[in-house]
Amino acid sequence: MSNVKLITGNLPNIPWQDKPEGISAPLWRYNENPIIGRNPIPGIARIFNSAVVPYEGAYIGVFRAEATNGIPFIYLGRSQDGIHWDFDKERIPFKDENGNDFMPRYAYDPRLVKVEDTYYVIWCQDFYGASIGMAKTTDFKTFVRIENPFIPFNRNAVLFPRKVGGYYTLLSRPSDSGHTPFGDIFLSQSPDMEFWGRHRHVMSKGSNWWESLKIGGGAAPIETSEGWLLFYHGVTGTCNGYVYSIGGAILDLDEPSRVKYRCGTYLLTPEEWYEERGFVPNVCFPCATLQDAETGRLAIYYGCADSYVGLAFTTVDEVVDYIKANSQLTETDTELGIR
């Protein structure tokens, strides 16, 4: 096994469970999944597709909370161990630059990424059609919305945890106004988190069945000595609807529109009851990871069946070796992504 280095901080209190015997897959599930069940707080039917970061010796997260009226919003949650969560009873109070209330009509599938000294919340919202919303905070008390990066239609925006070539760098998945039976991952860059350009194609949907319909960014890319480790979701269509699985790729550190390795097999697919049965069945949807550079441990948070939050584990050595050993690249993966 190789010795891949995580270019991240140490996190000695990372949630962790050793790999059980008899499992050959590179990811393994927490044996007490789901970590967040149905009806977690009054007025909220389900929490799923949510993101977590370390904060002040513990953990904080932004959570997709589906209200009992069916409208999703983002709520803040806190945890000492990254597994057991307490949630605010009110949704995050977004403000504009002048301190006035500026709430989205709805908000779902948030990501939470720290870049330098600022935490950025990225989500999907209504901008005269499905598009990307953004806000920033330094204290998780005041959340200031910043300009929407793209016009409709777009989803699955994921920010890199540092600038690349001096630019903020964002993955997204251009889409349509519906459930989007297509989609590739693209990259965009910005000097200031307001004006976005330098657009590049990163990855197309795959020829393998589990990602043959569309793909989309998942957790924030993880910087490693091998490149940017990306957990993404791949979608296939069946006679009974879509199936969402977790895939893995490694992007070039300096030109992340170039894919160095892309796993031809899924890393995790719906198999447990909480992944197969729910409001939207057969969904494993990655949104966040925690990393400990000293041990190489990774904890992956993923949405399950649009009803629960699950937790899975791996090590950077194991998952990178698996991706490289099972890599299947195409011409559009390895090119710069400009035409």
One Martini backbone bead per residue (centre of mass of N, CA, C, O) as a GRO file, in nm:
protein
  339
    1MET     BB    1   0.098   0.035   0.020
    2SER     BB    2   0.075   0.349   0.009
    3ASN     BB    3   0.188   0.699   0.101
    4VAL     BB    4  -0.051   0.912   0.149
    5LYS     BB    5  -0.090   1.260   0.175
    6LEU     BB    6  -0.241   1.489   0.379
    7ILE     BB    7  -0.322   1.840   0.308
    8THR     BB    8  -0.392   1.876   0.626
    9GLY     BB    9  -0.513   1.860   0.923
   10ASN     BB   10  -0.545   1.770   1.239
   11LEU     BB   11  -0.792   1.511   1.385
   12PRO     BB   12  -0.815   1.336   1.671
   13ASN     BB   13  -1.159   1.349   1.690
   14ILE     BB   14  -1.239   1.172   1.474
   15PRO     BB   15  -1.456   0.988   1.346
   16TRP     BB   16  -1.446   0.623   1.429
   17GLN     BB   17  -1.407   0.297   1.254
   18ASP     BB   18  -1.309   0.005   1.206
   19LYS     BB   19  -1.261  -0.234   0.985
   20PRO     BB   20  -1.425  -0.491   0.903
   21GLU     BB   21  -1.439  -0.803   0.852
   22GLY     BB   22  -1.491  -0.897   0.505
   23ILE     BB   23  -1.427  -0.617   0.368
   24SER     BB   24  -1.347  -0.495   0.033
   25ALA     BB   25  -1.431  -0.227   0.041
   26PRO     BB   26  -1.313   0.110   0.081
   27LEU     BB   27  -1.588   0.145   0.225
   28TRP     BB   28  -1.741   0.197   0.554
   29ARG     BB   29  -1.991   0.164   0.779
   30TYR     BB   30  -2.157   0.273   1.031
   31ASN     BB   31  -2.311   0.063   1.274
   32GLU     BB   32  -2.523   0.327   1.361
   33ASN     BB   33  -2.683   0.369   1.133
   34PRO     BB   34  -2.828   0.641   1.142
   35ILE     BB   35  -2.738   0.960   1.284
   36ILE     BB   36  -3.007   1.072   1.138
   37GLY     BB   37  -3.338   1.094   1.173
   38ARG     BB   38  -3.651   1.132   1.192
   39ASN     BB   39  -3.787   1.395   1.333
   40PRO     BB   40  -3.559   1.583   1.493
   41ILE     BB   41  -3.757   1.837   1.487
   42PRO     BB   42  -3.983   2.057   1.505
   43GLY     BB   43  -4.117   2.066   1.169
   44ILE     BB   44  -3.916   1.824   1.091
   45ALA     BB   45  -3.890   1.537   0.892
   46ARG     BB   46  -3.593   1.582   0.744
   47ILE     BB   47  -3.242   1.493   0.735
   48PHE     BB   48  -3.005   1.575   0.468
   49ASN     BB   49  -2.764   1.662   0.274
   50SER     BB   50  -2.491   1.737   0.456
   51ALA     BB   51  -2.253   1.957   0.639
   52VAL     BB   52  -1.913   1.936   0.784
   53VAL     BB   53  -1.705   2.088   1.051
   54PRO     BB   54  -1.458   2.193   1.224
   55TYR     BB   55  -1.507   2.355   1.566
   56GLU     BB   56  -1.373   2.437   1.850
   57GLY     BB   57  -1.317   2.109   1.908
   58ALA     BB   58  -1.557   2.044   1.722
   59TYR     BB   59  -1.885   2.062   1.560
   60ILE     BB   60  -2.024   2.185   1.248
   61GLY     BB   61  -2.340   2.244   1.057
   62VAL     BB   62  -2.521   2.205   0.749
   63PHE     BB   63  -2.881   2.146   0.703
   64ARG     BB   64  -3.111   1.963   0.542
   65ALA     BB   65  -3.448   2.076   0.602
   66GLU     BB   66  -3.756   1.917   0.589
   67ALA     BB   67  -4.047   2.029   0.603
   68THR     BB   68  -4.385   1.954   0.663
   69ASN     BB   69  -4.446   2.138   0.389
   70GLY     BB   70  -4.178   2.062   0.188
   71ILE     BB   71  -3.974   2.288   0.263
   72PRO     BB   72  -3.643   2.378   0.223
   73PHE     BB   73  -3.381   2.430   0.466
   74ILE     BB   74  -3.124   2.580   0.667
   75TYR     BB   75  -2.949   2.434   0.937
   76LEU     BB   76  -2.798   2.436   1.247
   77GLY     BB   77  -2.528   2.230   1.385
   78ARG     BB   78  -2.411   2.047   1.684
   79SER     BB   79  -2.098   1.874   1.795
   80GLN     BB   80  -1.866   1.677   1.976
   81ASP     BB   81  -1.839   1.392   1.771
   82GLY     BB   82  -2.005   1.390   1.478
   83ILE     BB   83  -2.289   1.220   1.561
   84HIS     BB   84  -2.421   1.397   1.780
   85TRP     BB   85  -2.706   1.620   1.744
   86ASP     BB   86  -2.773   1.976   1.755
   87PHE     BB   87  -3.048   2.194   1.678
   88ASP     BB   88  -3.176   2.450   1.555
   89LYS     BB   89  -3.506   2.581   1.546
   90GLU     BB   90  -3.392   2.779   1.336
   91ARG     BB   91  -3.311   2.905   1.063
   92ILE     BB   92  -3.087   3.053   0.887
   93PRO     BB   93  -3.003   3.408   0.907
   94PHE     BB   94  -2.993   3.571   0.637
   95LYS     BB   95  -2.793   3.836   0.494
   96ASP     BB   96  -2.696   4.126   0.384
   97GLU     BB   97  -2.453   4.368   0.360
   98ASN     BB   98  -2.662   4.559   0.552
   99GLY     BB   99  -2.829   4.350   0.755
  100ASN     BB  100  -3.057   4.236   0.601
  101ASP     BB  101  -3.292   4.041   0.526
  102PHE     BB  102  -3.203   3.730   0.313
  103MET     BB  103  -3.410   3.499   0.208
  104PRO     BB  104  -3.469   3.221   0.072
  105ARG     BB  105  -3.725   3.035  -0.057
  106TYR     BB  106  -3.507   2.807  -0.079
  107ALA     BB  107  -3.293   2.528   0.057
  108TYR     BB  108  -3.036   2.294  -0.062
  109ASP     BB  109  -2.764   2.104  -0.047
  110PRO     BB  110  -2.530   2.174   0.146
  111ARG     BB  111  -2.217   2.339   0.182
  112LEU     BB  112  -1.899   2.341   0.380
  113VAL     BB  113  -1.626   2.583   0.347
  114LYS     BB  114  -1.291   2.648   0.417
  115VAL     BB  115  -1.131   2.970   0.337
  116GLU     BB  116  -0.915   3.043   0.527
  117ASP     BB  117  -1.115   3.260   0.744
  118THR     BB  118  -1.367   3.140   0.579
  119TYR     BB  119  -1.706   3.046   0.565
  120TYR     BB  120  -1.887   2.854   0.319
  121VAL     BB  121  -2.213   2.858   0.187
  122ILE     BB  122  -2.364   2.613  -0.031
  123TRP     BB  123  -2.653   2.614  -0.254
  124CYS     BB  124  -2.979   2.546  -0.351
  125GLN     BB  125  -3.201   2.763  -0.547
  126ASP     BB  126  -3.404   3.041  -0.620
  127PHE     BB  127  -3.316   3.206  -0.952
  128TYR     BB  128  -3.536   3.181  -1.160
  129GLY     BB  129  -3.434   2.909  -1.079
  130ALA     BB  130  -3.212   2.673  -1.053
  131SER     BB  131  -2.946   2.754  -0.822
  132ILE     BB  132  -2.680   2.933  -0.667
  133GLY     BB  133  -2.597   2.977  -0.330
  134MET     BB  134  -2.438   3.226  -0.102
  135ALA     BB  135  -2.230   3.234   0.201
  136LYS     BB  136  -2.082   3.403   0.491
  137THR     BB  137  -1.855   3.318   0.771
  138THR     BB  138  -1.678   3.347   1.107
  139ASP     BB  139  -1.908   3.263   1.363
  140PHE     BB  140  -2.207   3.141   1.323
  141LYS     BB  141  -2.405   3.415   1.336
  142THR     BB  142  -2.321   3.556   1.065
  143PHE     BB  143  -2.493   3.557   0.741
  144VAL     BB  144  -2.361   3.651   0.425
  145ARG     BB  145  -2.465   3.722   0.127
  146ILE     BB  146  -2.369   3.648  -0.201
  147GLU     BB  147  -2.327   3.629  -0.508
  148ASN     BB  148  -2.445   3.470  -0.762
  149PRO     BB  149  -2.257   3.281  -0.985
  150PHE     BB  150  -2.522   3.181  -1.150
  151ILE     BB  151  -2.733   3.098  -1.371
  152PRO     BB  152  -2.970   2.935  -1.486
  153PHE     BB  153  -2.896   2.600  -1.454
  154ASN     BB  154  -2.790   2.483  -1.117
  155ARG     BB  155  -2.579   2.246  -0.932
  156ASN     BB  156  -2.356   2.120  -0.719
  157ALA     BB  157  -2.178   2.310  -0.539
  158VAL     BB  158  -1.808   2.309  -0.498
  159LEU     BB  159  -1.557   2.407  -0.288
  160PHE     BB  160  -1.245   2.479  -0.254
  161PRO     BB  161  -1.011   2.503   0.027
  162ARG     BB  162  -0.845   2.657  -0.198
  163LYS     BB  163  -0.660   2.821  -0.396
  164VAL     BB  164  -0.609   2.814  -0.760
  165GLY     BB  165  -0.392   3.012  -0.900
  166GLY     BB  166  -0.543   3.254  -0.721
  167TYR     BB  167  -0.831   3.102  -0.723
  168TYR     BB  168  -1.133   3.049  -0.684
  169THR     BB  169  -1.288   2.715  -0.670
  170LEU     BB  170  -1.558   2.557  -0.867
  171LEU     BB  171  -1.803   2.322  -0.864
  172SER     BB  172  -2.047   2.203  -1.114
  173ARG     BB  173  -2.402   2.132  -1.245
  174PRO     BB  174  -2.545   2.163  -1.511
  175SER     BB  175  -2.898   2.206  -1.594
  176ASP     BB  176  -3.237   2.204  -1.520
  177SER     BB  177  -3.576   2.241  -1.404
  178GLY     BB  178  -3.555   1.951  -1.308
  179HIS     BB  179  -3.421   1.620  -1.262
  180THR     BB  180  -3.196   1.578  -1.460
  181PRO     BB  181  -3.104   1.351  -1.722
  182PHE     BB  182  -2.819   1.506  -1.677
  183GLY     BB  183  -2.455   1.552  -1.634
  184ASP     BB  184  -2.171   1.750  -1.564
  185ILE     BB  185  -1.855   1.851  -1.457
  186PHE     BB  186  -1.754   2.176  -1.356
  187LEU     BB  187  -1.529   2.464  -1.374
  188SER     BB  188  -1.470   2.759  -1.167
  189GLN     BB  189  -1.344   3.104  -1.143
  190SER     BB  190  -1.226   3.349  -0.884
  191PRO     BB  191  -1.100   3.651  -0.737
  192ASP     BB  192  -1.385   3.725  -0.526
  193MET     BB  193  -1.670   3.560  -0.520
  194GLU     BB  194  -1.834   3.711  -0.777
  195PHE     BB  195  -1.659   3.662  -1.037
  196TRP     BB  196  -1.719   3.421  -1.297
  197GLY     BB  197  -1.487   3.191  -1.469
  198ARG     BB  198  -1.284   2.984  -1.628
  199HIS     BB  199  -1.422   2.754  -1.774
  200ARG     BB  200  -1.441   2.391  -1.712
  201HIS     BB  201  -1.413   2.069  -1.798
  202VAL     BB  202  -1.401   1.757  -1.621
  203MET     BB  203  -1.668   1.552  -1.623
  204SER     BB  204  -1.837   1.285  -1.738
  205LYS     BB  205  -2.034   1.068  -1.776
  206GLY     BB  206  -2.047   0.730  -1.764
  207SER     BB  207  -2.029   0.391  -1.887
  208ASN     BB  208  -2.115   0.305  -1.627
  209TRP     BB  209  -2.407   0.227  -1.481
  210TRP     BB  210  -2.386   0.412  -1.206
  211GLU     BB  211  -2.302   0.682  -1.423
  212SER     BB  212  -2.493   0.704  -1.701
  213LEU     BB  213  -2.663   0.980  -1.651
  214LYS     BB  214  -2.506   1.128  -1.398
  215ILE     BB  215  -2.316   1.389  -1.233
  216GLY     BB  216  -2.174   1.511  -0.907
  217GLY     BB  217  -2.079   1.688  -0.668
  218GLY     BB  218  -1.975   1.664  -0.332
  219ALA     BB  219  -1.732   1.688  -0.168
  220ALA     BB  220  -1.475   1.850  -0.087
  221PRO     BB  221  -1.184   1.865  -0.192
  222ILE     BB  222  -0.883   1.675  -0.127
  223GLU     BB  223  -0.566   1.728  -0.028
  224THR     BB  224  -0.296   1.554  -0.188
  225SER     BB  225  -0.007   1.400  -0.311
  226GLU     BB  226  -0.194   1.298  -0.576
  227GLY     BB  227  -0.429   1.506  -0.529
  228TRP     BB  228  -0.762   1.560  -0.577
  229LEU     BB  229  -0.999   1.429  -0.373
  230LEU     BB  230  -1.310   1.295  -0.511
  231PHE     BB  231  -1.639   1.292  -0.403
  232TYR     BB  232  -1.911   1.158  -0.588
  233HIS     BB  233  -2.203   1.141  -0.788
  234GLY     BB  234  -2.382   0.867  -0.933
  235VAL     BB  235  -2.625   0.804  -1.202
  236THR     BB  236  -2.902   0.587  -1.253
  237GLY     BB  237  -3.145   0.413  -1.445
  238THR     BB  238  -3.461   0.270  -1.379
  239CYS     BB  239  -3.778   0.134  -1.365
  240ASN     BB  240  -3.775   0.276  -1.045
  241GLY     BB  241  -3.547   0.482  -1.095
  242TYR     BB  242  -3.306   0.629  -0.930
  243VAL     BB  243  -2.943   0.585  -0.865
  244TYR     BB  244  -2.721   0.663  -0.593
  245SER     BB  245  -2.368   0.695  -0.597
  246ILE     BB  246  -2.029   0.659  -0.493
  247GLY     BB  247  -1.748   0.825  -0.612
  248GLY     BB  248  -1.399   0.839  -0.751
  249ALA     BB  249  -1.134   1.096  -0.773
  250ILE     BB  250  -0.835   1.247  -0.932
  251LEU     BB  251  -0.697   1.562  -0.935
  252ASP     BB  252  -0.518   1.805  -1.038
  253LEU     BB  253  -0.367   2.045  -0.854
  254ASP     BB  254  -0.321   2.278  -1.087
  255GLU     BB  255  -0.540   2.116  -1.297
  256PRO     BB  256  -0.860   2.023  -1.203
  257SER     BB  257  -0.973   1.952  -1.502
  258ARG     BB  258  -0.782   1.718  -1.461
  259VAL     BB  259  -0.785   1.368  -1.475
  260LYS     BB  260  -0.599   1.106  -1.333
  261TYR     BB  261  -0.833   0.949  -1.171
  262ARG     BB  262  -1.106   0.695  -1.224
  263CYS     BB  263  -1.345   0.511  -1.095
  264GLY     BB  264  -1.525   0.237  -1.236
  265THR     BB  265  -1.628   0.198  -0.950
  266TYR     BB  266  -1.793   0.204  -0.685
  267LEU     BB  267  -1.780   0.283  -0.331
  268LEU     BB  268  -2.101   0.336  -0.292
  269THR     BB  269  -2.418   0.168  -0.249
  270PRO     BB  270  -2.731   0.081  -0.218
  271GLU     BB  271  -2.802  -0.165   0.073
  272GLU     BB  272  -2.938  -0.036   0.298
  273TRP     BB  273  -3.231   0.054   0.434
  274TYR     BB  274  -3.154   0.374   0.457
  275GLU     BB  275  -3.093   0.376   0.132
  276GLU     BB  276  -3.351   0.221   0.001
  277ARG     BB  277  -3.546   0.355   0.225
  278GLY     BB  278  -3.765   0.635   0.141
  279PHE     BB  279  -3.857   0.920   0.000
  280VAL     BB  280  -3.588   0.852  -0.174
  281PRO     BB  281  -3.479   0.591  -0.313
  282ASN     BB  282  -3.159   0.502  -0.368
  283VAL     BB  283  -2.944   0.689  -0.174
  284CYS     BB  284  -2.601   0.818  -0.216
  285PHE     BB  285  -2.493   1.147  -0.079
  286PRO     BB  286  -2.223   1.335  -0.087
  287CYS     BB  287  -2.103   1.637   0.131
  288ALA     BB  288  -1.869   1.532   0.339
  289THR     BB  289  -1.551   1.569   0.518
  290LEU     BB  290  -1.308   1.423   0.728
  291GLN     BB  291  -0.959   1.490   0.841
  292ASP     BB  292  -0.648   1.303   0.927
  293ALA     BB  293  -0.318   1.336   0.871
  294GLU     BB  294  -0.177   1.142   1.072
  295THR     BB  295  -0.369   0.874   0.993
  296GLY     BB  296  -0.561   0.905   0.719
  297ARG     BB  297  -0.842   0.966   0.803
  298LEU     BB  298  -1.192   0.920   0.690
  299ALA     BB  299  -1.502   1.103   0.697
  300ILE     BB  300  -1.834   1.037   0.558
  301TYR     BB  301  -2.102   1.233   0.453
  302TYR     BB  302  -2.441   1.106   0.385
  303GLY     BB  303  -2.718   1.076   0.206
  304CYS     BB  304  -3.034   0.890   0.276
  305ALA     BB  305  -3.313   0.868   0.098
  306ASP     BB  306  -3.407   1.157   0.180
  307SER     BB  307  -3.395   1.090   0.533
  308TYR     BB  308  -3.080   1.065   0.603
  309VAL     BB  309  -2.774   1.025   0.794
  310GLY     BB  310  -2.453   0.914   0.706
  311LEU     BB  311  -2.155   0.707   0.785
  312ALA     BB  312  -1.817   0.686   0.663
  313PHE     BB  313  -1.508   0.499   0.597
  314THR     BB  314  -1.148   0.569   0.558
  315THR     BB  315  -0.843   0.579   0.384
  316VAL     BB  316  -0.628   0.733   0.182
  317ASP     BB  317  -0.477   0.484   0.089
  318GLU     BB  318  -0.714   0.296   0.016
  319VAL     BB  319  -0.874   0.482  -0.185
  320VAL     BB  320  -0.647   0.554  -0.379
  321ASP     BB  321  -0.564   0.269  -0.458
  322TYR     BB  322  -0.843   0.191  -0.570
  323ILE     BB  323  -0.871   0.406  -0.788
  324LYS     BB  324  -0.610   0.333  -0.943
  325ALA     BB  325  -0.674   0.024  -0.991
  326ASN     BB  326  -0.982   0.127  -1.126
  327SER     BB  327  -0.909   0.299  -1.362
  328GLN     BB  328  -1.115   0.508  -1.600
  329LEU     BB  329  -1.033   0.681  -1.886
  330THR     BB  330  -1.092   0.968  -2.082
  331GLU     BB  331  -1.049   1.225  -2.289
  332THR     BB  332  -1.229   1.429  -2.115
  333ASP     BB  333  -1.064   1.393  -1.854
  334THR     BB  334  -0.755   1.480  -1.955
  335GLU     BB  335  -0.837   1.735  -2.051
  336LEU     BB  336  -0.869   2.078  -1.991
  337GLY     BB  337  -1.175   2.187  -2.091
  338ILE     BB  338  -1.140   2.326  -2.382
  339ARG     BB  339  -1.342   2.460  -2.689
   0.00000   0.00000   0.00000
